[in-house]
Amino acid sequence: MADEFPLLGSSAIATLTPANLMLAAVIWLCYVGGLFVGRIVVPGPIRPGSVLRDGSRKSYKLNGLALMGVLGLFLAAGQATGFFPLATVYRLFWPLFAVANVWSFLHTAYLYVAGKRRRAAAGGSSPGLVHDLWFGVELNPELLGVDLKMFAYIPSLLGLWVLNLSFAAAQWEALGHLTLRMWLYQGFFTAYIINYFQFEYGMLHTWDVIAENFGFMLVWGDYVLVPFFYSICGWWLVDYLEPMPAWQAPLLVLLFAVGMWVFRGANEQKHRYKENPGVKIWGKPAETIGGKLLVSGFWGIGRKLNYTGELMVYFAWTLTTGFQSIVPYVLPLWLVALFTHRAWRDEQRCRGKYGALWEQYCQRARFRMIPFVY
């Protein structure tokens, strides 16, 4: 395969021929299917989720970190033996992208049919075909005991990780080494993914899991948008060989580290408080307004500093691409707009939910995302 697809330049990427699409489909089905089986058989802690809108409370097996380790061993073995060189994923980027889109449509169709059957059996009504396809019929559809919405985060984020590793493998094959830019990018992203799965239980309390039905919007976002769009910087770095000044590296490491501290620290503080209102934050008992709104730690400084920290993380690895093109910056700039709008939308919902308590909280935590600015 290495002879068929030269590594650098436009010819490095396989075209959408039937043979390439078939190979991509086999790889995709083995990948998703293997992770699904792993979700069932690989051990992991069982954690209770939040109380759902129907009053129920599910428990989830959280073995994402273990699955990442198993996948990493498989990839290392495939690379070492030549059975599955990682650069194959890079070469098949567009066929895999096409297959992922087809998978999203088929998965949505399955969710719709299965959900409609269960809804009909329960005597429920339907808002309409388009609504049910886009937003989903069910909140927590299951297959063989696996919550499909929570599971989707596994192939989504691990797929992003694999794509990024394939960019590094392609550069290594072409150059015999990795550039400093690529080393930093791979280190940042791998640390981010590991940390995500360390904090996998935090997903159980997110809006997507608690309130959003599982339809095409989330399916396509998980299986297509995240792995294929969020990896745009890695794609750019494969061919970008401009040396990085050595002094820039520690600054980017610092930006990434501070961003992770703020991002994960804020989320962790809120999660710990929800599980135990008597928890200590930054060495002091958690303080609230009205017993509902946390004002300790990061949450007493800004109302959405978790978004701020995440943006710092994204800009840290995007800055490894330098300033030769706007293309790698499409993702963080899009997230700036997305998070800004989401912060405003969350505040409208909280203002309606908490009323006067929210106004008191805003007086205490005066900033949304950037202290003294916004």
RODO-2510 file (C-alpha; in nm, 4 decimals, decimal comma):
residues 374
     n   res          X          Y          Z
     1     m     0,0000     0,0000     0,0000
     2     a     0,2908     0,2363     0,0668
     3     d     0,3930     0,2061    -0,2981
     4     e     0,0400     0,2706    -0,4196
     5     f    -0,0016     0,5967    -0,2288
     6     p     0,3025     0,8295    -0,2084
     7     l     0,3122     1,0016     0,1265
     8     l     0,3398     1,3729     0,0693
     9     g     0,1287     1,5966    -0,1516
    10     s    -0,2225     1,5529    -0,2861
    11     s    -0,1422     1,2070    -0,4241
    12     a    -0,0939     1,0833    -0,0679
    13     i    -0,4685     1,0665    -0,0174
    14     a    -0,6620     0,7762    -0,1673
    15     t    -0,9427     0,8565    -0,4084
    16     l    -1,3011     0,7407    -0,3668
    17     t    -1,2694     0,4289    -0,5775
    18     p    -1,4856     0,1219    -0,5009
    19     a    -1,1787    -0,0664    -0,3774
    20     n    -1,0734     0,2127    -0,1415
    21     l    -1,4279     0,2587    -0,0140
    22     m    -1,4571    -0,1153     0,0497
    23     l    -1,1274    -0,1172     0,2405
    24     a    -1,2376     0,1874     0,4414
    25     a    -1,5713     0,0206     0,5209
    26     v    -1,3965    -0,2924     0,6483
    27     i    -1,1620    -0,0856     0,8650
    28     w    -1,4518     0,1224     0,9977
    29     l    -1,6708    -0,1768     1,0846
    30     c    -1,3815    -0,3555     1,2548
    31     y    -1,2986    -0,0392     1,4468
    32     v    -1,6494     0,0468     1,5679
    33     g    -1,7484    -0,3167     1,6127
    34     g    -1,4351    -0,3939     1,8101
    35     l    -1,4911    -0,0995     2,0422
    36     f    -1,8552    -0,2002     2,0890
    37     v    -1,7535    -0,5528     2,1905
    38     g    -1,4861    -0,4014     2,4121
    39     r    -1,7451    -0,1797     2,5807
    40     i    -1,9235    -0,5007     2,6821
    41     v    -1,6363    -0,7294     2,7797
    42     v    -1,3549    -0,5025     2,9010
    43     p    -1,3875    -0,4338     3,2764
    44     g    -1,4553    -0,0856     3,4037
    45     p    -1,6079     0,0945     3,7021
    46     i    -1,9865     0,1255     3,7207
    47     r    -2,1051     0,4794     3,7926
    48     p    -2,4593     0,6117     3,8413
    49     g    -2,5696     0,8900     3,6085
    50     s    -2,7881     1,1906     3,6823
    51     v    -3,1597     1,1630     3,7429
    52     l    -3,3231     1,1819     3,4010
    53     r    -3,6329     1,3752     3,3025
    54     d    -3,8569     1,0705     3,3566
    55     g    -3,7226     1,0291     3,7094
    56     s    -3,5074     0,7254     3,6272
    57     r    -3,1376     0,6934     3,6944
    58     k    -2,9132     0,4712     3,4871
    59     s    -2,5789     0,3191     3,5702
    60     y    -2,2960     0,3087     3,3179
    61     k    -1,9810     0,1038     3,2722
    62     l    -1,6970     0,3493     3,2102
    63     n    -1,4047     0,1687     3,0515
    64     g    -1,2957     0,4272     2,7944
    65     l    -0,9418     0,4563     2,9305
    66     a    -0,8990     0,0792     2,9222
    67     l    -1,0289     0,0683     2,5650
    68     m    -0,7810     0,3396     2,4695
    69     g    -0,5031     0,1234     2,6118
    70     v    -0,6221    -0,1859     2,4223
    71     l    -0,6512     0,0128     2,0994
    72     g    -0,3063     0,1609     2,1535
    73     l    -0,1569    -0,1879     2,1900
    74     f    -0,3295    -0,3016     1,8715
    75     l    -0,2048     0,0008     1,6776
    76     a     0,1489    -0,0458     1,8091
    77     a     0,1441    -0,4144     1,7094
    78     g     0,0018    -0,3320     1,3665
    79     q     0,2694    -0,0688     1,3089
    80     a     0,5543    -0,2877     1,4343
    81     t     0,4559    -0,5942     1,2301
    82     g     0,3454    -0,4057     0,9200
    83     f     0,0019    -0,5707     0,9423
    84     f    -0,1668    -0,2329     0,9774
    85     p     0,0648     0,0666     0,9270
    86     l    -0,0889     0,3727     1,0898
    87     a    -0,0264     0,5836     0,7812
    88     t    -0,2975     0,3747     0,6123
    89     v    -0,5567     0,5784     0,7999
    90     y    -0,4030     0,8996     0,6671
    91     r    -0,4069     0,7716     0,3099
    92     l    -0,7680     0,6571     0,3410
    93     f    -0,8879     0,9811     0,5021
    94     w    -1,1509     1,0640     0,2384
    95     p    -1,2820     0,7093     0,1924
    96     l    -1,3107     0,6812     0,5709
    97     f    -1,4857     1,0181     0,5801
    98     a    -1,7380     0,8946     0,3220
    99     v    -1,7947     0,5690     0,5115
   100     a    -1,8422     0,7576     0,8401
   101     n    -2,1127     0,9707     0,6791
   102     v    -2,2925     0,6641     0,5434
   103     w    -2,2630     0,5043     0,8863
   104     s    -2,4233     0,8124     1,0442
   105     f    -2,7249     0,7893     0,8125
   106     l    -2,7650     0,4153     0,8668
   107     h    -2,7217     0,4488     1,2426
   108     t    -2,9810     0,7259     1,2505
   109     a    -3,2223     0,5083     1,0527
   110     y    -3,1730     0,2234     1,2991
   111     l    -3,2304     0,4525     1,5958
   112     y    -3,5457     0,5895     1,4336
   113     v    -3,6981     0,2487     1,3535
   114     a    -3,6082     0,0917     1,6875
   115     g    -3,7180     0,3999     1,8793
   116     k    -4,0511     0,4239     1,6974
   117     r    -4,1269     0,0619     1,7797
   118     r    -4,0567     0,1120     2,1483
   119     r    -4,2490     0,4400     2,1521
   120     a    -4,5495     0,2751     1,9841
   121     a    -4,5393    -0,0099     2,2341
   122     a    -4,5436     0,2451     2,5171
   123     g    -4,8302     0,4412     2,3588
   124     g    -4,6270     0,7597     2,2989
   125     s    -4,6809     1,0214     2,0288
   126     s    -4,4372     1,1601     1,7701
   127     p    -4,3516     1,5282     1,7021
   128     g    -4,2871     1,4391     1,3353
   129     l    -4,0508     1,2595     1,1003
   130     v    -3,7921     1,5353     1,0558
   131     h    -3,7852     1,6113     1,4289
   132     d    -3,7434     1,2446     1,5208
   133     l    -3,4661     1,1886     1,2687
   134     w    -3,2695     1,5018     1,3587
   135     f    -3,3146     1,5108     1,7363
   136     g    -3,3831     1,1426     1,7923
   137     v    -3,6751     0,9395     1,9206
   138     e    -3,5238     0,8168     2,2467
   139     l    -3,3142     0,9713     2,5202
   140     n    -3,1050     0,6648     2,6011
   141     p    -3,1339     0,3946     2,3320
   142     e    -2,9565     0,0705     2,4161
   143     l    -2,8240    -0,2274     2,2239
   144     l    -2,7139    -0,5415     2,4078
   145     g    -2,7076    -0,3432     2,7311
   146     v    -2,4816    -0,0693     2,5901
   147     d    -2,6068     0,2894     2,6023
   148     l    -2,5506     0,3947     2,2411
   149     k    -2,5252     0,7658     2,3161
   150     m    -2,2529     0,7254     2,5766
   151     f    -2,0796     0,4670     2,3593
   152     a    -2,0606     0,7084     2,0642
   153     y    -1,8048     0,9183     2,2533
   154     i    -1,5643     0,6220     2,2440
   155     p    -1,5218     0,5785     1,8642
   156     s    -1,5536     0,9555     1,8274
   157     l    -1,2606     1,0591     2,0450
   158     l    -1,0496     0,7507     1,9878
   159     g    -1,1082     0,7983     1,6151
   160     l    -0,9750     1,1518     1,6495
   161     w    -0,6714     1,0136     1,8321
   162     v    -0,6081     0,7479     1,5659
   163     l    -0,6361     1,0031     1,2845
   164     n    -0,3844     1,2284     1,4569
   165     l    -0,1453     0,9390     1,5122
   166     s    -0,1769     0,8511     1,1441
   167     f    -0,0578     1,2007     1,0513
   168     a     0,2507     1,1473     1,2648
   169     a     0,3077     0,8055     1,1079
   170     a     0,2839     0,9548     0,7585
   171     q     0,5372     1,2235     0,8424
   172     w     0,7704     0,9687     0,9999
   173     e     0,7587     0,7506     0,6879
   174     a     0,8353     1,0500     0,4687
   175     l     1,1075     1,2170     0,6781
   176     g     1,2389     0,9512     0,9143
   177     h     1,1583     1,1794     1,2094
   178     l     0,8867     1,4069     1,3455
   179     t     0,9093     1,7834     1,3503
   180     l     0,8947     1,9660     1,6821
   181     r     0,5563     2,0985     1,5775
   182     m     0,4232     1,7455     1,5283
   183     w     0,5726     1,6222     1,8580
   184     l     0,3992     1,9019     2,0470
   185     y     0,0699     1,8502     1,8665
   186     q     0,0699     1,4747     1,9313
   187     g     0,1653     1,5243     2,2959
   188     f    -0,1087     1,7814     2,3544
   189     f    -0,3777     1,5739     2,1883
   190     t    -0,2817     1,2453     2,3511
   191     a    -0,2772     1,4093     2,6953
   192     y    -0,6164     1,5655     2,6203
   193     i    -0,7743     1,2324     2,5178
   194     i    -0,6260     1,0467     2,8161
   195     n    -0,7544     1,3154     3,0494
   196     y    -1,0980     1,2984     2,8891
   197     f    -1,1304     0,9286     2,9650
   198     q    -0,9949     0,9807     3,3155
   199     f    -1,2857     1,2217     3,3539
   200     e    -1,5322     1,0034     3,1596
   201     y    -1,7749     1,0038     3,4507
   202     g    -1,8137     1,3789     3,4033
   203     m    -1,9999     1,3114     3,0775
   204     l    -2,2797     1,1534     3,2772
   205     h    -2,3835     1,4993     3,3975
   206     t    -2,3635     1,6853     3,0670
   207     w    -2,6641     1,8307     2,8889
   208     d    -2,6231     1,5920     2,5944
   209     v    -2,6525     1,2840     2,8130
   210     i    -2,9182     1,4166     3,0492
   211     a    -3,1551     1,5955     2,8136
   212     e    -3,0762     1,5411     2,4426
   213     n    -3,2363     1,2539     2,2516
   214     f    -2,9960     1,0545     2,0359
   215     g    -3,0599     1,1368     1,6709
   216     f    -2,8697     1,2431     1,3599
   217     m    -2,7505     1,5686     1,5174
   218     l    -2,5483     1,3892     1,7843
   219     v    -2,4703     1,0816     1,5734
   220     w    -2,3111     1,2848     1,2932
   221     g    -2,1374     1,5109     1,5423
   222     d    -1,9781     1,2140     1,7193
   223     y    -1,8883     0,9926     1,4251
   224     v    -1,8002     1,2545     1,1618
   225     l    -1,7558     1,6085     1,2925
   226     v    -1,5276     1,5369     1,5867
   227     p    -1,2758     1,2943     1,4334
   228     f    -1,2581     1,4432     1,0834
   229     f    -1,2922     1,8147     1,1566
   230     y    -1,1126     1,8395     1,4904
   231     s    -0,8036     1,6767     1,3354
   232     i    -0,7539     1,9532     1,0794
   233     c    -0,4347     2,0802     1,2483
   234     g    -0,2696     1,7390     1,2316
   235     w    -0,3495     1,7161     0,8621
   236     w    -0,1855     2,0534     0,8098
   237     l     0,1285     1,9573     1,0023
   238     v     0,2070     1,6521     0,7894
   239     d     0,3512     1,8690     0,5128
   240     y     0,4358     2,1810     0,7138
   241     l     0,8112     2,1565     0,7727
   242     e     0,8938     2,5137     0,8745
   243     p     1,1144     2,4860     1,1864
   244     m     0,9618     2,6102     1,5103
   245     p     1,1774     2,8428     1,7193
   246     a     1,2749     2,6528     2,0335
   247     w     1,1520     2,9306     2,2632
   248     q     0,7959     2,8868     2,1381
   249     a     0,7666     2,5292     2,2624
   250     p     0,7663     2,6015     2,6405
   251     l     0,5172     2,8836     2,5878
   252     l     0,2772     2,6498     2,4094
   253     v     0,3267     2,3849     2,6792
   254     l     0,2435     2,6482     2,9415
   255     l    -0,0666     2,7602     2,7517
   256     f    -0,1826     2,4004     2,7191
   257     a    -0,1142     2,3170     3,0848
   258     v    -0,2937     2,6243     3,2189
   259     g    -0,5843     2,5610     2,9819
   260     m    -0,6188     2,2007     3,1001
   261     w    -0,6007     2,3138     3,4627
   262     v    -0,8812     2,5643     3,4149
   263     f    -1,0914     2,3415     3,1870
   264     r    -1,0754     2,0185     3,3839
   265     g    -1,0435     2,1940     3,7188
   266     a    -1,3684     2,3854     3,6745
   267     n    -1,5581     2,0797     3,5527
   268     e    -1,4157     1,8659     3,8318
   269     q    -1,5125     2,1197     4,0974
   270     k    -1,8729     2,1275     3,9818
   271     h    -1,8878     1,7489     3,9558
   272     r    -1,7453     1,6979     4,3047
   273     y    -1,9919     1,9479     4,4468
   274     k    -2,2875     1,7722     4,2814
   275     e    -2,1782     1,4411     4,4313
   276     n    -2,0999     1,5874     4,7747
   277     p    -2,2194     1,9406     4,8654
   278     g    -1,9865     1,9360     5,1665
   279     v    -1,6728     1,8956     4,9547
   280     k    -1,3764     2,1284     4,9985
   281     i    -1,2676     2,3369     4,7011
   282     w    -0,9280     2,5049     4,7103
   283     g    -0,9029     2,4055     5,0773
   284     k    -1,2339     2,5583     5,1869
   285     p    -1,5866     2,4162     5,2205
   286     a    -1,7866     2,4679     4,9027
   287     e    -1,9803     2,7943     4,9104
   288     t    -2,3097     2,8412     4,7291
   289     i    -2,5838     3,0945     4,6711
   290     g    -2,9159     2,9627     4,7887
   291     g    -2,7716     2,6138     4,8215
   292     k    -2,7897     2,5776     4,4426
   293     l    -2,5263     2,7851     4,2655
   294     l    -2,1608     2,7090     4,3356
   295     v    -1,9418     3,0151     4,3931
   296     s    -1,6249     2,8413     4,5106
   297     g    -1,3104     2,7910     4,3080
   298     f    -1,3307     2,8796     3,9418
   299     w    -1,7077     2,9232     3,9676
   300     g    -1,6677     3,2231     4,1933
   301     i    -1,4470     3,3958     3,9347
   302     g    -1,6300     3,3361     3,6083
   303     r    -1,9507     3,1723     3,5016
   304     k    -1,8034     2,9736     3,2112
   305     l    -1,4299     2,9484     3,2738
   306     n    -1,4473     2,5828     3,1726
   307     y    -1,5104     2,7089     2,8180
   308     t    -1,2179     2,9488     2,8501
   309     g    -0,9824     2,6707     2,9541
   310     e    -1,0949     2,4468     2,6698
   311     l    -1,0345     2,7248     2,4168
   312     m    -0,6832     2,7732     2,5563
   313     v    -0,6193     2,4034     2,4980
   314     y    -0,7414     2,4227     2,1386
   315     f    -0,5364     2,7311     2,0637
   316     a    -0,2260     2,5680     2,2166
   317     w    -0,2204     2,2867     1,9640
   318     t    -0,3399     2,5069     1,6779
   319     l    -0,0504     2,7464     1,7343
   320     t     0,1874     2,4614     1,6516
   321     t     0,0849     2,5259     1,2878
   322     g     0,2298     2,8775     1,2911
   323     f     0,0644     3,1621     1,1024
   324     q     0,1084     3,0637     0,7391
   325     s    -0,2622     2,9927     0,6858
   326     i    -0,6014     3,0550     0,8418
   327     v    -0,7085     2,6972     0,7644
   328     p    -0,5861     2,5326     1,0894
   329     y    -0,7535     2,8113     1,2877
   330     v    -1,0996     2,7345     1,1518
   331     l    -1,1660     2,4946     1,4405
   332     p    -1,0744     2,7176     1,7388
   333     l    -1,2360     3,0227     1,5775
   334     w    -1,5531     2,8220     1,5210
   335     l    -1,5414     2,7097     1,8841
   336     v    -1,5019     3,0695     2,0007
   337     a    -1,8308     3,1521     1,8282
   338     l    -1,9935     2,8297     1,9461
   339     f    -1,8886     2,8640     2,3105
   340     t    -1,9779     3,2323     2,3225
   341     h    -2,3262     3,1573     2,1956
   342     r    -2,3583     2,8538     2,4220
   343     a    -2,2540     3,0602     2,7251
   344     w    -2,5217     3,3175     2,6403
   345     r    -2,7809     3,0439     2,5829
   346     d    -2,6913     2,8704     2,9116
   347     e    -2,7309     3,1979     3,0955
   348     q    -3,0777     3,2518     2,9528
   349     r    -3,1791     2,9060     3,0686
   350     c    -3,0266     2,9579     3,4141
   351     r    -3,1867     3,2996     3,4515
   352     g    -3,5249     3,1447     3,3827
   353     k    -3,4568     2,8533     3,6171
   354     y    -3,3032     3,0337     3,9169
   355     g    -3,4492     3,3848     3,8871
   356     a    -3,3188     3,6191     4,1559
   357     l    -3,0546     3,3666     4,2662
   358     w    -2,8962     3,3890     3,9237
   359     e    -2,8757     3,7666     3,9438
   360     q    -2,7002     3,7342     4,2803
   361     y    -2,4620     3,4819     4,1291
   362     c    -2,3790     3,7152     3,8386
   363     q    -2,2906     3,9885     4,0861
   364     r    -2,0509     3,7472     4,2576
   365     a    -1,9042     3,5882     3,9415
   366     r    -1,9002     3,9003     3,7239
   367     f    -1,7310     3,7536     3,4172
   368     r    -1,8527     3,4961     3,1695
   369     m    -1,5395     3,3627     3,0014
   370     i    -1,2554     3,6180     3,0203
   371     p    -1,1949     3,7989     3,3526
   372     f    -1,2202     4,1792     3,3210
   373     v    -1,3072     4,1475     2,9502
   374     y    -1,6141     3,9282     2,8924
***
